[in-house]
Amino acid sequence: MGSLTITYQAPGQRPLSVATVEDDRLLRQVARLAIQQAEQRAAAVAAEDPVMGMLQAAEVRRLRAALSILVPGLAVPCLAGDNVQ
């Protein structure tokens, strides 16, 4: 299984790894949240520019595909306690 890394990055500086968390449920929640936020950004872009919205939607599909490979259990329906609010 993977892990989550908390980083801090000051403007113009390189990221600094602060902590690592190994929690399968949390990893699935964060992956789903990343997809959800990408979908929301794509919808907002599409409202302004349909062509750019199509490009953003393609990026969302790529993100979903990549995370489905990297995060075990993400491709299956949400498990109890995994809901992203």
MARVO-66121 format. One record per residue (C-alpha): x, y, z. Coordinates in Angstrom, 1 decimal. Example, Ala and Ser with C-alpha at 12.3 -4.5 7.8 and 13.67 -1.06 7.14 Angstrom:
<rs>
      X      Y      Z
   12.3   -4.5    7.8
   13.7   -1.1    7.1
</rs>
This chain:
<rs>
      X      Y      Z
    0.0    0.0    0.0
    1.0    3.6   -0.4
    1.3    6.4    2.0
    0.5   10.1    2.2
    3.2   12.7    2.7
    2.6   16.0    4.2
    4.8   18.7    2.7
    5.4   22.4    3.3
    6.5   24.6    0.5
    7.3   28.3    1.0
    6.9   30.5   -2.1
    9.9   30.0   -4.4
   11.4   27.2   -2.3
   11.6   23.5   -2.6
    9.0   21.3   -0.8
    9.9   20.0    2.6
    8.5   16.6    3.7
    7.1   17.1    7.2
    5.3   13.8    7.9
    4.2   10.5    6.4
    1.0    8.7    7.1
    0.2    5.1    6.2
   -3.5    4.6    6.3
   -5.3    2.8    3.5
   -8.7    4.3    4.2
   -7.3    7.9    4.4
   -5.3    7.3    1.1
   -8.5    6.3   -0.7
  -10.4    9.3    0.7
   -7.7   11.7   -0.4
   -7.5   10.1   -3.8
  -11.3   10.4   -4.2
  -11.2   14.0   -3.0
   -8.4   14.9   -5.6
  -10.6   13.4   -8.4
  -13.7   15.3   -7.1
  -11.8   18.6   -7.0
  -10.4   18.0  -10.4
  -13.9   17.4  -11.8
  -15.1   20.6  -10.2
  -12.3   22.6  -11.7
  -13.0   21.0  -15.1
  -16.7   21.9  -14.9
  -15.8   25.5  -14.0
  -13.4   25.8  -16.9
  -16.0   24.3  -19.2
  -18.5   26.9  -18.2
  -16.2   29.6  -19.5
  -14.6   27.8  -22.4
  -16.0   24.5  -23.7
  -12.8   23.5  -25.6
  -10.6   24.1  -22.5
  -13.2   22.2  -20.5
  -12.8   19.2  -22.8
   -9.0   19.3  -22.2
   -9.5   19.5  -18.5
  -12.0   16.6  -18.5
   -9.3   14.5  -20.3
   -6.9   15.4  -17.5
   -9.5   14.3  -15.0
   -9.8   10.9  -16.8
   -6.0   10.5  -16.7
   -5.9   11.4  -13.0
   -8.6    8.9  -12.2
   -6.9    6.2  -14.2
   -3.5    6.8  -12.6
   -4.9    6.9   -9.1
   -7.0    3.7   -9.8
   -3.7    1.9  -10.5
   -1.7    3.4   -7.6
   -4.4    3.3   -4.9
   -5.7   -0.2   -4.2
   -9.4   -0.3   -3.6
  -10.0    3.0   -5.4
  -11.5    1.5   -8.5
  -14.2   -0.4   -6.4
  -17.3    1.4   -5.0
  -16.8    3.4   -1.8
  -16.3    1.3    1.3
  -18.1    2.1    4.5
  -16.3    5.0    6.1
  -14.6    6.1    2.9
  -17.1    8.7    1.9
  -15.7   12.1    1.0
  -17.8   15.0    2.1
</rs>
